Amino acid sequence: MTSTTAIDSFSRDDRGGSHRQPLSNAWVPLAQWLAILAMTVEHVSKFLWPDAAFTPWAIALGRIAFPLFAGMVAWHLLHNTRRPARYGLRLLWVGSLAQLPYALVITPDKLNVCFTLGLGMLSVIALQQFQERTLQAAIGIVLVILALSISPHVEYGLLGLLLVPAFVLAYRYPHRTVAAIPALLLAAMINGTPLHMLISTATAMTLVLLASGSIRLDVPIPAIPRPLRLSWYPLHLATIAVITWGITP
């Protein structure tokens, strides 16, 4: 993440003109904290106290996590990293570290969410390498075929793989409502119940509004230290795995 709280950027209005608009990073630390805490509360409740009365509410709270992570990955890709491919590969590296505890705690049949986010990001980077529209379309078709083939093997499946590209589209055209529709639809469709769909969609909508500057967050919130951000996902799963192993008769 950049050390500044604003990015000098151009955005386009609905008439095709351009104007200078400062894009704020101030919302990113809060999104990081909320995503990590919501994910952790859900996992701890779901896998350590599955029958507790508060567990369904913890799972509902956890519905904000994946849209937050996907939205932040898309934001960093567009505004906060000079080496996007390296960032995407870092996500895959974190996912590799987390895969064993993920298999022990959640399921051995899928790759964890870091792979979903990283592959979604790398697909956008691949499309950005080509300027010619016909070639972009051809590469896009190939990427869709690849996504369909691997979607059964990653968390959130095809819809999850598409969420980072959908957020990129929404952020690129912040003043065009139609550009936000794919992200909102995908955020809803990755969930199975009306309440979870509502929570996830509201989260995605809030990110779109924050990223466009339609709503602003000016409260200073300390960013999560980078080593903690990178290690939290595998470490919290490993901790749950150890505790589960210790209490299993």
C-alpha positions, 0 to 999 in steps of 0.5 A, spaced: 500 500 500 502 506 498 504 511 504 500 517 502 492 517 503 491 520 496 493 518 489 493 524 484 489 521 478 484 522 472 477 520 472 472 520 466 465 523 466 459 520 463 460 525 457 467 522 455 471 528 458 476 527 463 477 531 470 482 531 475 480 527 482 484 525 488 483 518 489 483 517 497 487 511 500 484 512 507 479 507 506 484 501 505 486 500 512 479 500 515 477 495 509 484 491 511 482 490 519 474 489 517 476 483 512 481 480 517 477 480 523 470 478 519 474 472 516 477 470 523 471 471 527 467 466 522 473 461 521 474 461 529 466 460 530 465 455 525 470 450 526 471 451 533 464 452 536 460 450 530 454 449 535 454 455 538 448 460 538 452 466 535 456 462 530 450 463 524 451 471 526 459 470 525 458 466 519 453 472 516 459 477 518 464 473 514 460 475 508 463 482 508 470 479 508 471 476 500 468 482 497 473 486 501 479 482 499 477 482 492 476 490 492 482 491 495 486 487 490 483 490 484 484 497 488 492 495 489 492 493 482 490 499 479 493 504 484 498 502 489 503 497 486 508 498 480 509 491 480 502 488 479 505 481 477 509 481 483 503 482 487 499 477 484 504 472 485 505 474 492 498 472 493 499 465 490 505 464 495 501 466 501 496 461 498 501 456 497 503 457 505 496 456 507 494 450 503 496 445 508 492 448 514 486 450 509 486 443 507 486 440 514 481 446 517 476 447 511 477 442 505 482 438 502 478 438 495 479 446 493 485 451 493 484 457 498 481 464 497 488 467 495 489 462 489 482 465 487 484 472 488 491 471 485 488 468 479 483 473 478 488 479 478 493 475 474 488 475 469 487 482 469 494 483 468 494 478 462 489 482 458 492 489 460 499 487 456 495 487 449 492 494 446 489 491 440 482 489 441 482 483 437 487 480 441 484 482 447 478 479 445 482 472 443 486 472 450 479 474 454 476 467 451 482 463 453 482 466 460 475 464 460 476 457 458 481 456 463 477 459 469 471 454 467 476 449 467 479 451 474 473 454 477 471 447 481 478 447 484 478 454 487 474 457 493 468 461 490 469 458 483 468 461 477 464 467 480 470 468 485 475 468 480 471 474 476 470 478 482 477 482 482 476 483 474 469 486 476 472 490 481 477 493 476 472 495 471 468 498 476 474 502 479 476 504 472 469 507 470 467 510 477 462 515 474 458 510 470 453 506 474 453 500 469 460 499 470 459 497 477 453 492 476 458 486 474 461 487 481 454 487 485 451 481 481 457 477 483 458 479 490 450 477 491 451 470 487 457 468 491 452 467 497 447 462 498 442 466 502 438 472 502 441 475 508 448 473 506 447 476 499 445 482 502 451 483 506 456 481 501 452 486 495 452 492 500 459 491 502 461 491 494 457 497 493 460 501 499 467 499 496 465 502 489 462 508 492 469 509 497 473 508 491 469 513 486 469 518 492 462 518 492 463 517 500 469 519 503 472 516 510 477 521 513 478 518 520 485 516 520 486 508 521 493 505 522 494 500 517 496 493 518 503 492 518 505 488 512 508 482 515 502 481 519 498 482 513 501 476 509 502 471 515 495 472 518 491 468 513 496 461 513 497 463 521 490 463 523 488 457 519 494 453 522 492 455 529 485 453 528 488 446 525 492 445 532 487 447 536 482 442 533 487 437 533 488 438 540 481 437 542 479 432 538 478 425 542 
